[in-house]
Amino acid sequence: MFEEGSIVVTKKKHVCGSSEWKVVRTGADIKLECAGCKRVIMMPRFELEKKIKSSK
């Protein structure tokens, strides 16, 4: 479902105003980079599945 380099859109916007995130690394935890401010976060896969609206 999540591939490196793909873009996911979350239900809530990030503080910077962007709701798009680029998948940097996959595994049990997913590493995401904000498309707006380039902030990098890590999130468990099951948590991300609840928070996404769509993926491109």
C-alpha positions, -999 to +999 in steps of 0.1 A: +000+000+000+028+025+009+057+027-015+088+048-011+084+081-031+046+080-031+025+109-018-002+104+009-029+130+019-039+131+055-073+140+069-059+168+091-034+194+078+001+198+093+009+230+112+025+245+080-009+241+062+000+212+039-018+179+041+005+160+016+034+138+029+060+119+009+069+084+020+106+082+026+110+048+042+086+018+048+086-010+073+068-015+106+072+023+110+067+047+081+090+077+077+072+107+062+084+141+049+060+170+048+056+184+013+052+219+026+080+224+052+101+193+047+096+182+084+104+145+088+083+122+111+080+085+118+047+069+125+036+033+131+019+018+100-014+011+117-017+047+130-010+061+095-036+039+079-062+055+102-050+091+094-048+091+056-075+103+033-059+091+000-026+082-016-013+093-050 
